[in-house]
Amino acid sequence: MESCSTGVNCMLAVFLVLHLGLTSSMAQQIEQQIGIAGQEVTLPCTGIPSDSSLSPHTVVTWMYSDTVIWRMENNNHWRKPGAVSDQFQVTSTNKELKVRNLVLSNAGIYTCKYGSYKARTSLHVFKLTVSLDGHFLQNEVPELTLMHNSPDPKPALSITLFNSNNNVVTPETENKSPQKHILNLKKLEPTDSGTWVCNVHSDSSLINQNISFVMKVLGFQDPAMERKYATADSTVILSWHLNFQKIKWNKGFTGQVNWKQQESAKAHELLDFNVTALGEQHETRKSSHLLFEIPERTPKSTIQVKLPKVHFNHSGQYQCQLAYKGRHVQSNIELVVMKVSANPVGPLSRGVKMTLICEVSGPLPPKAHLRWERVNGTQMDIKNSKQHEVKLEVNISAAGLWSCHLIEDNDRKISLHYHVEEAPVWINYVVTGASIGGSVLVFALLCLCIISGISWQRRRQRAKRMAQARQYLLENKTCQCQHWLKK
């Protein structure tokens, strides 16, 4: 019996030793927590009983490194003088420490202690800064700065970026140091707007943290350079679609629309506009150099210029420019106008040729050309321009409907028609009669000239002979007089 009691006591002693060892081992473990600057993190006091199980005389202490920042004894709370009351808060139930509005200097070892028990937490703090406060204009280059603070030793970190479409983004450049990473990205497009994710990973410290941030890219939903074709005397509306409502920009900005006929010409400001932080849009007409209108009803987030009757000299470059905090971005529309004409103008008489002229106002892209063709005509009635030609002429002798097409990449962009009327039959007879009459008249005039020439030649010869005769008679008379005087 005594032997059995001794065995039981030995087993209890062994169990107690193991339990104390396990408790001691757990107490020595350091839990790791990740915090983001500006946010909140909760540090647990692992293993502490609830308030109802604690003795009134239990002392609970929170320490940062070796400095006491919070203490509870006999249900009285004490906070380190100078500690920011709003940043540190201990929950009443399980004595968790909440650190609000984190800063990099909050990183370190935090210890929760009650009795002989200690719970230690290693806090890593990351701070991600996006240049220009995350508000960019189209084609601007963002810079991301990731700063890290933690207890020594500092872990080696790797960073992976995911854009708003969850695609991996490779930085153009990356500068690394143990506590600071600077990443420069590529030029941004409006489609890059949205929530991005920066994934921070470390194998040595078992860190795998996602940091979300918002990128807003103000710009145009249209291409940076667009070419628009129009026919003379048609109505043209030029539109620029902005994305400020789509991305919820919520900041005021301004803009203007300019026009210049050639690259080297002076730009004329057609209108300016401003958009308030509430998204209200206002336009003001500025120029009288061009006959244009601002449509009363336009789609949301759209700037429009209406040319009610476009002329050949209205062509050129129309530029819409946005301005925000001294930075600018623009989108251009190249307006190319086509016109057709004929020489001579009027009905086409039988046997007479006419020249049709098709002309565009500006240079064409490499894969574009002009084409004249007669509707329902033959292959012989088709003529194409050469590369870079902006004017195409065709000599025709057949009446009908002729069309000039501007073709780019085998796609007809615009067409303009010219109807060549055939002259009535009586006009043909008049023309024929006039031609014959003209020929007869010319022949008669020619004969008259010949007859007049012959007659004039004869009169000249007769006058010459008479002059010679008078000279001869005069000489004979003089001789006879001299002979009579000698007698």
C-alpha positions as CSV (number, residue, x, y, z in Angstrom):
1,M,0.0,0.0,0.0
2,E,2.8,2.3,0.9
3,S,4.5,1.3,-2.3
4,C,1.5,2.2,-4.4
5,S,1.2,5.6,-2.7
6,T,4.8,6.3,-3.5
7,G,4.3,5.4,-7.1
8,V,1.3,7.7,-7.5
9,N,3.2,10.6,-5.9
10,C,6.1,10.0,-8.4
11,M,3.7,10.1,-11.3
12,L,2.2,13.3,-10.1
13,A,5.6,14.8,-9.6
14,V,6.6,13.9,-13.1
15,F,3.3,15.3,-14.5
16,L,3.8,18.6,-12.6
17,V,7.3,18.9,-13.9
18,L,6.2,18.3,-17.5
19,H,3.4,20.8,-17.1
20,L,5.7,23.5,-15.7
21,G,8.2,22.8,-18.4
22,L,5.5,23.1,-21.1
23,T,4.1,26.3,-19.5
24,S,7.6,27.7,-19.3
25,S,8.2,26.8,-23.0
26,M,5.0,28.4,-24.1
27,A,5.8,31.5,-22.0
28,Q,9.1,31.8,-23.8
29,Q,7.6,31.6,-27.3
30,I,7.4,34.9,-29.2
31,E,4.4,35.5,-31.2
32,Q,4.7,37.6,-34.4
33,Q,2.3,40.3,-35.4
34,I,2.2,42.5,-38.6
35,G,0.9,46.1,-38.5
36,I,0.4,48.7,-41.2
37,A,1.2,52.3,-40.5
38,G,-1.9,54.4,-39.9
39,Q,-4.0,51.3,-39.0
40,E,-4.6,49.3,-35.8
41,V,-3.1,46.1,-34.5
42,T,-4.2,43.9,-31.5
43,L,-1.5,42.2,-29.4
44,P,-2.8,39.2,-27.4
45,C,-2.0,38.4,-23.8
46,T,-2.0,34.6,-24.5
47,G,-3.0,32.3,-21.7
48,I,-4.3,34.9,-19.2
49,P,-7.5,33.8,-17.5
50,S,-10.6,35.9,-17.8
51,D,-11.4,38.7,-15.3
52,S,-13.7,36.5,-13.3
53,S,-10.9,33.9,-12.8
54,L,-8.3,36.5,-11.8
55,S,-7.5,37.2,-8.1
56,P,-8.2,40.8,-7.2
57,H,-4.6,41.1,-6.2
58,T,-3.3,39.9,-9.6
59,V,-0.8,42.3,-11.2
60,V,-1.0,42.5,-15.0
61,T,1.7,44.5,-16.9
62,W,2.3,45.4,-20.5
63,M,5.8,46.3,-21.4
64,Y,7.4,47.7,-24.6
65,S,11.0,46.4,-24.6
66,D,11.9,47.0,-20.9
67,T,9.6,49.9,-20.3
68,V,6.2,49.5,-18.6
69,I,3.5,51.2,-20.6
70,W,0.4,49.8,-18.8
71,R,-0.2,48.2,-15.4
72,M,-3.2,46.9,-13.4
73,E,-3.0,46.1,-9.7
74,N,-5.9,45.7,-7.3
75,N,-8.2,46.7,-10.2
76,N,-6.4,50.0,-10.5
77,H,-5.0,50.9,-14.0
78,W,-1.8,52.9,-14.5
79,R,-0.5,54.2,-17.8
80,K,3.1,55.4,-18.5
81,P,3.2,59.1,-18.2
82,G,3.6,60.6,-21.7
83,A,2.0,57.7,-23.4
84,V,-0.6,58.7,-26.0
85,S,-3.9,57.8,-24.4
86,D,-5.6,57.3,-27.7
87,Q,-2.9,55.1,-29.2
88,F,-2.7,52.4,-26.5
89,Q,-5.8,50.7,-25.1
90,V,-6.0,47.4,-23.0
91,T,-9.3,45.5,-23.2
92,S,-10.9,44.7,-19.9
93,T,-11.8,41.0,-20.6
94,N,-8.6,39.3,-21.9
95,K,-6.1,42.2,-21.5
96,E,-5.3,42.5,-25.2
97,L,-3.2,45.6,-26.1
98,K,-4.6,47.6,-29.0
99,V,-2.2,50.0,-30.7
100,R,-4.0,52.5,-32.9
101,N,-2.7,54.8,-35.7
102,L,0.5,52.8,-36.0
103,V,3.9,54.4,-36.8
104,L,7.2,52.8,-37.7
105,S,8.6,53.5,-34.2
106,N,5.9,51.3,-32.6
107,A,7.7,48.2,-33.9
108,G,9.5,46.1,-31.3
109,I,9.0,43.4,-28.5
110,Y,5.8,43.7,-26.4
111,T,5.5,41.6,-23.2
112,C,2.3,40.9,-21.3
113,K,3.1,39.7,-17.8
114,Y,1.0,38.5,-14.9
115,G,2.5,36.6,-12.0
116,S,5.3,34.5,-13.3
117,Y,3.7,34.2,-16.7
118,K,5.0,36.2,-19.7
119,A,3.5,36.4,-23.2
120,R,5.8,38.1,-25.7
121,T,4.9,39.5,-29.2
122,S,7.3,40.7,-31.9
123,L,5.6,43.6,-33.8
124,H,6.6,44.4,-37.4
125,V,5.4,47.6,-38.9
126,F,5.2,48.4,-42.6
127,K,4.5,51.8,-44.2
128,L,3.6,52.1,-47.8
129,T,3.7,55.5,-49.4
130,V,2.4,56.2,-52.9
131,S,3.7,59.4,-54.7
132,L,1.3,62.2,-55.5
133,D,-1.0,60.8,-52.8
134,G,-2.1,58.2,-55.3
135,H,-3.7,60.8,-57.7
136,F,-2.1,60.7,-61.1
137,L,-2.7,62.0,-64.6
138,Q,-2.5,59.7,-67.6
139,N,1.1,58.8,-68.6
140,E,2.6,59.8,-65.2
141,V,5.1,57.4,-63.5
142,P,4.3,56.5,-59.9
143,E,6.8,55.8,-57.2
144,L,6.1,53.4,-54.3
145,T,8.1,53.5,-51.1
146,L,7.8,50.6,-48.6
147,M,9.4,51.1,-45.2
148,H,9.8,48.4,-42.6
149,N,10.7,48.4,-38.9
150,S,11.1,45.3,-36.7
151,P,13.2,43.9,-33.9
152,D,16.6,42.7,-35.0
153,P,17.6,40.8,-37.0
154,K,15.9,42.5,-40.0
155,P,14.4,40.0,-42.4
156,A,15.1,39.9,-46.1
157,L,11.9,40.9,-48.0
158,S,10.6,40.3,-51.5
159,I,7.8,42.4,-53.0
160,T,5.2,41.5,-55.6
161,L,2.8,44.1,-57.0
162,F,-0.7,43.3,-58.4
163,N,-2.7,45.9,-60.3
164,S,-6.4,46.6,-60.2
165,N,-6.9,43.7,-62.7
166,N,-5.0,41.3,-60.4
167,N,-2.1,41.1,-62.9
168,V,1.5,41.1,-61.7
169,V,3.3,44.4,-62.3
170,T,7.0,44.4,-62.8
171,P,8.7,47.7,-61.6
172,E,10.9,49.5,-64.0
173,T,13.5,50.1,-61.2
174,E,13.8,48.9,-57.6
175,N,16.2,50.2,-54.9
176,K,16.5,48.0,-51.9
177,S,17.9,48.5,-48.4
178,P,17.1,46.5,-45.2
179,Q,14.4,48.9,-44.1
180,K,13.4,50.7,-47.3
181,H,12.3,49.6,-50.8
182,I,11.7,52.2,-53.6
183,L,9.9,51.0,-56.7
184,N,9.3,53.0,-59.9
185,L,6.6,51.8,-62.2
186,K,5.7,52.2,-65.9
187,K,3.5,55.0,-67.2
188,L,-0.1,54.7,-66.0
189,E,-3.2,54.4,-68.2
190,P,-6.8,55.3,-67.0
191,T,-7.5,51.5,-67.0
192,D,-4.9,51.2,-64.1
193,S,-7.3,53.0,-61.7
194,G,-8.5,50.9,-58.8
195,T,-7.2,49.0,-55.8
196,W,-3.7,47.6,-56.1
197,V,-2.0,45.1,-53.7
198,C,1.6,45.0,-52.5
199,N,2.5,41.5,-51.3
200,V,5.4,41.5,-48.8
201,H,7.0,38.1,-48.3
202,S,9.9,36.7,-46.2
203,D,10.8,33.1,-45.7
204,S,13.0,33.8,-42.7
205,S,10.3,35.5,-40.6
206,L,7.3,33.8,-42.1
207,I,5.9,37.1,-43.3
208,N,3.3,37.0,-46.0
209,Q,1.4,40.3,-45.8
210,N,-0.9,42.0,-48.4
211,I,-1.0,45.8,-48.3
212,S,-3.8,47.4,-50.4
213,F,-3.7,50.9,-51.8
214,V,-5.8,52.9,-54.3
215,M,-4.5,54.4,-57.6
216,K,-6.6,57.0,-59.4
217,V,-5.5,57.9,-62.9
218,L,-7.3,60.9,-64.5
219,G,-7.4,60.9,-68.2
220,F,-9.2,60.0,-71.4
221,Q,-11.1,56.9,-72.4
222,D,-10.2,57.6,-76.0
223,P,-6.8,57.0,-77.7
224,A,-4.1,59.7,-77.2
225,M,-4.2,60.4,-80.9
226,E,-7.3,59.8,-83.0
227,R,-7.9,60.6,-86.7
228,K,-11.4,61.6,-87.8
229,Y,-12.5,61.9,-91.4
230,A,-15.3,64.1,-92.6
231,T,-16.7,65.3,-95.9
232,A,-17.1,69.0,-96.8
233,D,-20.3,70.7,-95.7
234,S,-21.2,67.8,-93.3
235,T,-21.8,68.1,-89.5
236,V,-19.0,66.9,-87.3
237,I,-19.0,66.4,-83.5
238,L,-15.6,66.0,-81.8
239,S,-15.9,64.2,-78.5
240,W,-13.4,63.5,-75.6
241,H,-14.6,61.1,-73.0
242,L,-13.2,61.7,-69.5
243,N,-13.1,59.2,-66.7
244,F,-13.4,61.4,-63.6
245,Q,-16.8,60.0,-62.6
246,K,-15.9,56.4,-63.3
247,I,-12.9,56.5,-61.0
248,K,-14.6,58.8,-58.4
249,W,-11.9,61.4,-58.7
250,N,-13.6,63.8,-56.2
251,K,-11.1,66.6,-56.8
252,G,-11.5,69.7,-58.9
253,F,-9.6,70.2,-62.2
254,T,-9.7,72.4,-65.3
255,G,-9.2,72.0,-69.0
256,Q,-9.4,73.6,-72.4
257,V,-9.9,72.7,-76.1
258,N,-7.5,74.2,-78.7
259,W,-7.4,74.1,-82.5
260,K,-4.6,74.7,-84.9
261,Q,-4.7,74.1,-88.7
262,Q,-1.1,73.0,-88.9
263,E,1.6,71.7,-86.5
264,S,3.6,74.9,-86.8
265,A,0.5,77.2,-86.7
266,K,-0.7,79.2,-83.8
267,A,-3.2,77.5,-81.5
268,H,-6.6,79.0,-81.0
269,E,-8.4,78.4,-77.7
270,L,-12.0,77.3,-78.5
271,L,-13.3,76.7,-75.0
272,D,-12.3,76.1,-71.5
273,F,-14.0,74.1,-68.8
274,N,-13.8,73.2,-65.1
275,V,-15.0,70.2,-63.1
276,T,-15.7,70.7,-59.4
277,A,-14.9,68.2,-56.6
278,L,-18.6,67.3,-56.7
279,G,-18.3,66.4,-60.4
280,E,-20.2,69.4,-61.8
281,Q,-19.0,70.4,-65.3
282,H,-19.0,73.9,-66.8
283,E,-17.9,75.0,-70.3
284,T,-17.2,78.5,-71.6
285,R,-16.8,79.5,-75.2
286,K,-13.6,81.4,-75.9
287,S,-12.8,81.8,-79.7
288,S,-14.5,83.3,-82.6
289,H,-12.0,82.1,-85.2
290,L,-14.0,79.0,-85.9
291,L,-17.8,78.6,-86.5
292,F,-18.6,75.9,-83.8
293,E,-21.1,75.1,-81.1
294,I,-21.1,73.6,-77.7
295,P,-23.9,71.1,-77.7
296,E,-26.5,71.7,-75.0
297,R,-26.9,68.0,-74.2
298,T,-23.8,66.0,-74.0
299,P,-23.2,62.6,-72.4
300,K,-21.8,62.7,-68.8
301,S,-18.0,63.2,-68.4
302,T,-17.8,64.3,-72.1
303,I,-16.4,67.4,-73.7
304,Q,-17.8,68.1,-77.2
305,V,-17.2,70.6,-80.0
306,K,-19.8,70.7,-82.9
307,L,-19.0,72.0,-86.4
308,P,-22.4,72.4,-88.0
309,K,-21.0,72.8,-91.5
310,V,-17.4,71.8,-91.7
311,H,-15.2,73.6,-94.3
312,F,-12.1,72.4,-96.0
313,N,-10.0,74.9,-93.9
314,H,-11.6,73.6,-90.6
315,S,-9.2,70.6,-90.7
316,G,-6.3,70.3,-88.4
317,Q,-5.5,69.3,-84.8
318,Y,-8.1,69.6,-82.1
319,Q,-6.6,69.1,-78.6
320,C,-8.3,68.6,-75.3
321,Q,-6.1,69.3,-72.3
322,L,-6.6,68.5,-68.6
323,A,-4.8,70.4,-65.9
324,Y,-4.5,69.3,-62.2
325,K,-2.1,71.0,-59.7
326,G,0.1,72.3,-62.5
327,R,0.4,69.0,-64.3
328,H,-1.2,68.4,-67.8
329,V,-2.3,65.6,-70.0
330,Q,-3.9,65.9,-73.5
331,S,-5.7,64.0,-76.2
332,N,-5.7,65.0,-79.9
333,I,-8.2,64.5,-82.7
334,E,-6.8,65.0,-86.2
335,L,-9.7,66.2,-88.4
336,V,-9.2,65.4,-92.1
337,V,-11.8,66.9,-94.6
338,M,-12.5,65.6,-98.1
339,K,-13.9,67.6,-101.0
340,V,-14.6,66.9,-104.7
341,S,-14.9,69.2,-107.7
342,A,-15.0,69.1,-111.5
343,N,-13.3,71.0,-114.3
344,P,-15.1,72.2,-116.3
345,V,-18.3,72.4,-114.2
346,G,-21.6,71.5,-115.9
347,P,-23.1,68.7,-118.1
348,L,-20.7,66.5,-120.0
349,S,-21.2,66.8,-123.8
350,R,-20.5,63.9,-126.2
351,G,-16.9,63.7,-127.2
352,V,-15.8,66.2,-124.5
353,K,-13.6,65.2,-121.4
354,M,-14.0,66.4,-117.9
355,T,-11.5,66.3,-115.0
356,L,-12.8,65.1,-111.6
357,I,-10.7,66.2,-108.5
358,C,-10.8,64.6,-105.1
359,E,-8.7,66.2,-102.4
360,V,-8.1,65.8,-98.6
361,S,-6.9,68.5,-96.3
362,G,-4.1,66.7,-94.6
363,P,-1.5,63.9,-94.9
364,L,-2.8,60.4,-94.9
365,P,-1.4,57.5,-92.9
366,P,0.9,55.0,-94.8
367,K,-1.9,52.5,-95.4
368,A,-4.5,55.0,-96.7
369,H,-5.2,56.1,-100.3
370,L,-7.9,57.8,-102.4
371,R,-9.9,56.0,-105.1
372,W,-12.1,57.3,-107.9
373,E,-14.7,54.9,-109.4
374,R,-17.9,55.1,-111.4
375,V,-20.9,53.5,-109.8
376,N,-21.9,50.4,-111.8
377,G,-18.8,51.1,-114.0
378,T,-16.1,48.8,-115.1
379,Q,-12.6,48.2,-113.9
380,M,-11.4,50.8,-116.4
381,D,-13.4,53.4,-114.4
382,I,-11.3,53.0,-111.3
383,K,-8.2,55.0,-110.4
384,N,-6.2,54.9,-107.1
385,S,-3.8,57.4,-105.7
386,K,-0.2,56.8,-104.9
387,Q,1.1,56.6,-101.4
388,H,1.1,59.9,-99.5
389,E,-0.9,61.6,-102.3
390,V,-3.6,64.0,-101.0
391,K,-5.1,64.9,-104.4
392,L,-6.4,62.5,-107.1
393,E,-7.6,63.6,-110.6
394,V,-9.3,61.5,-113.1
395,N,-10.2,62.4,-116.7
396,I,-13.6,61.0,-117.7
397,S,-15.7,60.9,-120.8
398,A,-18.7,59.0,-119.4
399,A,-21.5,60.5,-117.5
400,G,-23.0,58.9,-114.3
401,L,-22.4,58.8,-110.6
402,W,-18.7,59.0,-109.6
403,S,-17.5,58.3,-106.1
404,C,-14.3,59.2,-104.3
405,H,-13.4,56.9,-101.4
406,L,-10.8,57.3,-98.7
407,I,-9.6,53.8,-97.9
408,E,-7.5,52.8,-94.9
409,D,-6.5,49.2,-94.3
410,N,-9.0,48.1,-96.9
411,D,-11.8,49.9,-95.0
412,R,-13.7,52.7,-96.6
413,K,-13.6,55.5,-94.0
414,I,-15.6,58.2,-96.0
415,S,-17.0,58.6,-99.5
416,L,-18.1,61.6,-101.5
417,H,-20.1,61.4,-104.7
418,Y,-20.2,63.6,-107.8
419,H,-23.0,63.3,-110.3
420,V,-21.8,64.0,-113.9
421,E,-24.9,64.8,-116.0
422,E,-24.9,64.1,-119.7
423,A,-25.7,67.1,-121.9
424,P,-29.1,67.0,-123.8
425,V,-29.1,66.0,-127.5
426,W,-29.9,69.5,-128.8
427,I,-26.9,70.8,-127.0
428,N,-24.8,68.2,-128.7
429,Y,-26.3,69.4,-132.1
430,V,-25.6,73.0,-131.2
431,V,-22.1,72.1,-130.2
432,T,-21.6,70.1,-133.4
433,G,-23.1,72.9,-135.5
434,A,-21.0,75.4,-133.7
435,S,-17.9,73.3,-134.3
436,I,-18.7,72.9,-138.0
437,G,-19.7,76.6,-138.3
438,G,-16.5,77.6,-136.6
439,S,-14.5,75.4,-138.9
440,V,-16.2,77.0,-142.0
441,L,-15.7,80.4,-140.6
442,V,-12.0,79.7,-140.0
443,F,-11.7,78.3,-143.5
444,A,-13.4,81.4,-145.0
445,L,-11.2,83.7,-143.0
446,L,-8.2,81.8,-144.2
447,C,-9.3,82.1,-147.9
448,L,-10.1,85.8,-147.4
449,C,-6.6,86.3,-146.0
450,I,-5.1,84.4,-148.9
451,I,-7.0,86.4,-151.5
452,S,-6.3,89.7,-149.7
453,G,-2.6,88.7,-149.7
454,I,-2.5,87.9,-153.4
455,S,-4.4,91.1,-154.2
456,W,-2.1,93.2,-152.1
457,Q,0.9,91.5,-153.7
458,R,-0.4,92.3,-157.2
459,R,-1.1,96.0,-156.3
460,R,2.4,96.3,-155.0
461,Q,3.9,94.9,-158.2
462,R,1.7,97.2,-160.4
463,A,2.8,100.2,-158.3
464,K,6.4,99.2,-158.7
465,R,6.1,98.9,-162.5
466,M,4.4,102.3,-162.7
467,A,7.2,103.9,-160.7
468,Q,9.8,102.3,-163.0
469,A,7.9,103.7,-166.1
470,R,7.7,107.2,-164.7
471,Q,11.4,107.0,-164.0
472,Y,12.1,105.9,-167.5
473,L,10.0,108.6,-169.1
474,L,11.6,111.2,-167.0
475,E,15.1,110.1,-168.0
476,N,14.1,110.2,-171.8
477,K,12.6,113.6,-171.6
478,T,15.8,115.1,-170.0
479,C,17.9,113.7,-172.8
480,Q,15.7,115.2,-175.6
481,C,15.9,118.7,-174.0
482,Q,19.7,118.6,-173.8
483,H,19.9,117.7,-177.5
484,W,17.7,120.6,-178.6
485,L,19.8,123.2,-176.7
486,K,22.9,122.1,-178.4
487,K,21.5,122.9,-181.8
